[in-house]
Amino acid sequence: MGTISLKNVRKAFGDVVIIPGADLDIDSGEFVVFVGPSGCGKSTLLRLIAGLEDLTSGHIAIDGKDMTDAAPSERGLSMVFQSYALYPHMSVRNNIAFGLKMAGTPKAEIDAKVAKAAQSLNLTDYLDRKPRQLSGGQRQRVAIGRAIVRQPKAFLFDEPLSNLDAALRVNMRLEIMQLHQQLGATMIYVTHDQVEAMTMANRIVVLNRGNIEQVGSPLELYNKPDTLFVAGFIGSPKMNFITGDEAGKYKATTIGIRPEHVALSPKQGAWPGKIELAEHLGADTFLHVDGGKLGRLTVRAAGEYPDGPGSAIWMTPDTTRIHRFGADGKAIR
């Protein structure tokens, strides 16, 4: 199993409300990502599920059993933190086995579980090394191994890759995704990086100031954002937003169009502009354009775009891909 249910979960510190009231159901085997900017409450929500923070009100159920007041050790969950939290004087083997030893698990069972976890994480050759002899990615795998051997009902990841460099982040992201496929376990993953959220999740939970703005698959959130906040947060580069008369033509306060949904021409089109900057990425070029009354827009050209800063450009949006939002910031369907 591994189902987790939150009903009107609220967290406040005195008069400061962090989570005003969250409702969420996570199915067994799902990979759910909590994403949002710093201070949005995503880590707090994870800690409430883990039992590391007390609820102000509401209920949390795990596998259908009310765990609102249960101690962390009683919830059957394993957490992997941003810091590896490894014992520097212990070998990799003993770090992975530590929780099992404390629980009084028989040695033969410990050895078997450690060996299996090490194999799945490509750590077999490093079991006798100390953490200082490992790379950052290997240390994080040890922390994950320590969680695996407990065979939890669900894994909770709190920004586990933020201490790694860009290349290692990509590698570890793939390894965690492969691990999810191997184990078929429920995983909740917290990140501020929407690219991680898009590439890893079965479902994404977007948080804003403690509120759940939208829950859905990565493509649901990308193609049908419910609010201006979700539309602007999901996607890289971010969606272009236009207000004023142009938005009024579509009976909206604000319209949004993604960079890849704008056709470009040096001669004619719907919106005139001037290229300010060009980001050449090889397969794509992202142009930052002064659109006059429309504001600054980012548009995508496939491959290498021939013109550079100072050049005139015409932009024509795909009108079937324009997103409309009202004065309340909510999508107009």
Long-range contacts (C-beta under 8 A, 24 or more apart in sequence): 1-28, 1-63, 1-153, 2-28, 2-29, 2-63, 2-153, 2-154, 2-185, 2-186, 3-27, 3-28, 3-61, 3-62, 3-63, 3-64, 3-186, 4-49, 4-60, 4-61, 4-62, 4-154, 4-186, 4-188, 5-59, 5-60, 5-61, 5-62, 5-64, 6-45, 6-49, 6-58, 6-59, 6-60, 7-58, 7-59, 7-60, 7-61, 8-57, 8-58, 8-59, 9-45, 9-48, 9-55, 9-57, 9-58, 9-59, 9-60, 10-55, 10-56, 10-57, 10-58, 11-41, 11-44, 11-45, 11-48, 11-53, 11-55, 11-56, 11-210, 12-56, 17-210, 18-44, 18-210, 19-44, 19-45, 19-48, 19-210, 20-210, 20-211, 21-58, 22-58, 22-210, 22-211, 22-212, 23-212, 24-205, 24-212, 24-215, 26-154, 26-186, 26-188, 27-186, 28-186, 29-184, 29-185, 29-186, 30-186, 30-187, 30-202, 30-203, 31-177, 31-180, 31-187, 31-189, 31-200, 31-201, 31-202, 31-203, 32-186, 32-187, 32-188, 32-189, 32-201, 32-202, 32-203, 32-204, 32-205, 33-188, 33-189, 33-190, 33-191, 33-196, 33-197, 33-200, 33-201, 33-203, 33-204, 33-205, 34-188, 34-189, 34-190, 34-191, 34-205, 34-207, 35-190, 35-191, 35-192, 35-193, 35-194, 35-196, 35-197, 35-204, 35-205, 35-206, 35-207, 35-233, 36-192, 36-206, 36-207, 36-208, 36-233, 37-192, 37-208, 37-233, 38-192, 40-207, 40-208, 40-209, 40-210, 41-207, 41-209, 41-210, 42-190, 42-192, 42-205, 42-207, 43-158, 43-159, 43-190, 44-210, 45-207, 46-79, 46-156, 46-158, 46-188, 46-190, 47-158, 49-77, 49-156, 49-188, 50-75, 50-77, 50-79, 50-156, 51-75, 51-77, 52-79, 62-153, 62-154, 63-153, 75-153, 76-152, 76-153, 76-154, 77-152, 77-153, 77-154, 77-155, 77-156, 78-146, 78-147, 78-148, 78-150, 78-152, 78-154, 78-155, 78-156, 79-147, 79-155, 79-156, 79-157, 79-158, 80-140, 80-143, 80-144, 80-147, 80-155, 80-156, 80-157, 80-158, 80-160, 81-143, 81-158, 81-160, 82-158, 82-159, 82-160, 82-162, 82-163, 83-163, 84-131, 84-139, 84-140, 84-142, 84-143, 84-163, 85-143, 86-131, 86-139, 86-142, 86-143, 87-131, 88-130, 88-131, 88-132, 89-130, 90-130, 90-131, 91-127, 91-128, 91-129, 91-130, 92-118, 92-123, 92-126, 92-127, 92-128, 92-129, 92-130, 92-131, 92-134, 92-142, 92-145, 93-118, 93-127, 93-128, 95-131, 95-142, 95-145, 95-146, 96-123, 96-142, 96-145, 96-146, 96-149, 97-149, 98-146, 99-146, 99-149, 99-150, 100-149, 100-150, 110-149, 113-149, 113-151, 114-145, 114-149, 117-145, 117-148, 117-149, 118-145, 120-148, 120-179, 120-182, 121-145, 121-148, 121-175, 121-179, 135-168, 136-163, 136-164, 136-165, 136-168, 137-164, 137-168, 137-171, 137-172, 140-164, 140-172, 141-172, 141-175, 144-176, 144-179, 148-179, 148-183, 152-185, 153-186, 154-185, 154-186, 154-187, 154-188, 155-185, 155-186, 155-187, 155-188, 156-187, 156-188, 156-190, 157-187, 157-188, 157-189, 157-190, 158-190, 159-190, 159-191, 159-192, 160-189, 161-191, 161-196, 162-191, 169-196, 173-199, 173-200, 176-200, 194-233, 194-234, 194-235, 194-236, 195-236, 197-234, 198-222, 198-234, 204-234, 206-230, 206-233, 206-234, 208-233, 224-331, 225-256, 225-323, 225-331, 226-330, 226-331, 227-325, 227-329, 227-330, 227-331, 228-254, 228-256, 228-325, 228-329, 228-330, 229-329, 231-256, 231-323, 231-325, 231-331, 232-256, 237-286, 237-298, 237-300, 238-298, 239-323, 240-297, 240-298, 240-299, 241-295, 242-294, 242-295, 242-297, 244-293, 245-293, 246-293, 246-294, 247-324, 250-322, 250-324, 251-324, 251-332, 252-324, 252-325, 252-326, 252-332, 253-325, 253-326, 253-327, 254-324, 254-325, 255-322, 255-323, 255-324, 255-325, 256-322, 256-323, 256-324, 256-325, 257-317, 257-318, 257-321, 257-322, 257-323, 258-321, 259-286, 259-298, 259-299, 259-300, 260-300, 261-317, 261-318, 261-321, 261-322, 262-297, 262-299, 262-300, 262-315, 262-316, 262-317, 262-318, 263-315, 263-316, 263-317, 263-318, 264-299, 264-301, 264-305, 264-313, 264-314, 264-315, 264-316, 265-313, 265-314, 265-316, 266-307, 266-311, 266-312, 266-313, 266-314, 267-314, 268-314, 269-314, 269-315, 269-316, 270-314, 270-315, 270-316, 270-317, 271-297, 271-314, 271-315, 271-316, 271-317, 272-312, 272-313, 272-314, 272-315, 273-297, 273-312, 273-313, 273-314, 273-315, 274-310, 274-311, 274-312, 274-313, 275-307, 275-308, 275-309, 275-310, 275-311, 275-312, 275-313, 276-309, 277-309, 278-305, 278-308, 278-309, 280-304, 287-313, 289-313, 289-315, 291-315
